[in-house]
Amino acid sequence: MQRYAIILIAGRSRRFGGEDKCLATINGKPIVSYSFEAFRRAEIFDRYFFVYRDAAQRERLETFFKGCYSAETLAHITWIPGGQERALSVYGALEAIHEQLEAFVFIHDGARPLVTAEHILAINALLSRERGVVLGHRATDTMVTIIPKSDNAKNSDSHWAEDSVQNALSTVEVTERMQRHYPIRETLWALETPQAFYLPVIFEDYKTAIRSGNHPTDDSSVFSGMIKFLENDTLNLKITTFQDLKFLRSIFNI
């Protein structure tokens, strides 16, 4: 059965300061190229689908790839324009390839450059038509959810939520109109990518979600089959802020 890799690089990088984080370099190589190399080393994929941000991003990556890979490798890459948000980018890629009914699809955020071929092969070994496989790790910190007490709360609460996400240094004061909930830490997982699914099922699930106005931020949240969570005990950092990039460069001793 065929395997396809979908590598997402269409994000706006707002929390990174607007600069394209997937093109930020480590040792002279764009971050996304590290993910691509891991997928190539796994040697199980029939095609790689890059869901890109804009023409300038695609041109820069194509130029870089041409200097690194053979024409045969490049022939296995398909470029798909991204949507305004992650869910639309994923759905656009699934829609472009869903006619290949007997296939598994691996969905990966291109800003996770520490993924390895071993991660990918471990996921592949657990795949089935009825079950998706998601890489993740158990939470080690105490988590808290802070939400309005009523769905009818005024817009000020939603504005607070947006601001607190956008500003990493925000100080949050919980008022009488909000409530705190502390989930049991042992039940919490932080989900990563790649996430892999049987293509016909995840495509129909995404189609249903998008048509109903549900735009998921995680692929497993819409998958209707069973999920196998594969625990990852190695660092699989997602580059979100410039501080993440600085930390990653320190790992590479730059």
N, C-alpha and C positions, 0 to 999 in steps of 0.2 A: 504493500500500500504506500502511496506517495506521502511525502512529508514536505510541507511548505513552511518557511520562516517569514513572519511579518515583523519587520523592524520599524518601530515608530520613531520618527524624528521631526514631526510636524508641529511640535509644541511652540508656543510663543515665548517661552523662557522668561516670563514676567518676573518671577522671583530671582532670576539670575541677573536681572538688570536690563533685559531686553536683548542682550547679545545672544547669538545662537549658541547655546551650551553644547549642542552635539558636534559643533565644529571647533569648539575650544580644543586645544592640543595638549597632548602629553608626549614628551619625547618626539615632537614634530608630527605626531599622528593625531587626526581628529578622534575625539572620544568614541564616536560611533564605530570607528574602524576596529576597535578592540572587540566589540560585540560581534561584528561581522566575522572576525577571524575565529572566534570561538565557535560560531555556527559552522564555519567552513571546516574546522578541525574535527567536528563531530562526524562528518562524512555520511550524513543520512538524508540530506535535503536535496530535493529535485529542483527547487527554485527559491530565490530570495526576493521578497517584496519589500522595497523601501517606500514607506509612506512619508513623503517629503513636505517641507514647509513652503518653499517657493522656488522659482527657477534659479535664483542665485545660489541657494543651498545645493540644489541638485547639480548644478554645473561644477561647483567646487568639489563635491564628492566624486563626481564622475572623473574629473581631472586627476584627483588623487588616486582613485582606483586604477585608472589606466596606467599609472606609473608603477603600480604594485602587482597587478594580476594579469594573467593571460587573457587573450580574447575568448577562450573557452569558458573561463570563470565569469567574465563580464556578460557572456551570452545568457547566463542563468539568473541575471538580475533584471527585475521589472520595477519600474518607477511608477508610483501611484500618488497623485496629488492628495494632500491631506485636507481634512475638514476644519471647521472653526473650533472644534474641541476634540478631545481624545476619542470619545465614543463614535463620533462621525468619521474619524480617520480609520478606526478599526472596521467599522461597518463598510466603509468604502472599499477597503482591501478585501474583506470577505465577499462582498458583492462581485468584485472583479474576478474571483477565483472559485466561486461556489459551485460552478458546474462540474468541477472535478470532484464528483461525489465521494469516491473512495479515497479519502485523504485525511491526514491529521495536519493541524495547523498549530504552529508555535508562535505565540504573540509575545513580543519583547519590547520593552522601552529602551530606545537607543542610548539613553543617558545612564544606563547601568553597564559600565565598561568592564566590571570585574567578573562577569559571568564567564563560566568556563565550559569547555567541551564536556567535562565530566558531569557538570550540572545537567546539561542537555541530554546526555546519554542516560542518566539516571531517571529523568522524566520520561524519556522515550520507553524505557523498560517497563514502566507502569501503565502505559496508555492502553485504552480499549475503547470500543465504540460507545460504551455506556458510561465511561468515566473520564473526567478531565483530571489533569494533574497540575498542581500549583506549587511553585517553590515558595518557601516562606520560613520564618523563624519565630520561636516563641517569644512573647513579650517579656522583658526583664524589668521594665519600669512600671510603676503604678500609673494607671490611666484614669482620667476623669472626663465625663461628658458634661457639658454645661449647655443647657437648652432652655428656651422659653417655657414657662409653665403651661402655656396655652397656645394652640395653633393660631389663635386669633390675636396673638401678641402684635403690638404695633411695629411699624417698620424699623423703629430704632433698634430693636433687638437683632433683626436681620442685618442691619448696617453694622452693628457691633461685630457680628460673626464674620462678615466680609473683611472688615478692617483688621480684625485680629489675625486673620490668615495672611493678609497682605503685608502686615508689619510684624516682622519677626521679634521686635522688641516691645510689642504691646504689653501693657499691664491690664489684666482683666479683673474687673470688680464684679462679683456676682451679687445682683440685687435681689429684692424680694420677688421679682417677676421672673426669676430664673431658678432652675433647680440643678443640683449636682448629682451625678450618679457615678459610683465607683465600681466598675465591673471587676469580677474576680480575675486577678491577673493570670492565674493558671489556665483560664479558658481563652486567653487572647493570643492571637497570632498576628504578626506583621507580614503582610503578603508582598511577594516580590514577583519579578518576571525572570525567565519565561513562564508562561502558562500555556498548557497544550490541551487541545480538544479535538474531538471528531468533527470534521468540518461541516457536514450537513446539519448537525445539531446546533452548534454554536452560531451558524449563520441564521437559522430560523429563530433562535432565541434572540439574537441581536435585532433581527428584522421586527419581531414582535415588540421588543423594548423600544426601539426608535419610533415605531408607528404609534405607540401609546404615550410618547413623550418622556419616556424614561431614558436618560442618557447616563449610563453607568460609568464610573471612574475606574472600576476593576472588572475584568472580563468574567471572572468566576461568579460574580454576583448575579449574572443573568443566565448562567448555564443551568439547564434543566436536568442534566444528568447528575450522577454521583460525582463527588470531588474527592480526590486523594491529595492530602496536603503532605508534601515532601519536605521534611525539616532540613534546613541548610545551616551548617555550623561554620560557614566561612563568610567573610565580608562580601556583600553584594550591593554596595552602596549605589543609590540613585543620586545623580548630580542634580540638585535643585537650586542651591545658592552658590555664590562665588566661594563661600567658606568651604563648601563641599569639595570644590575643585582644588582649593589650596590643600585640604587634607589629603585628597587623592594624590596630588603631586608629591606630598611628603612621603606617601607610601612608596612611590616610585623613586624616592631619594633625589628629587629634583631641587 
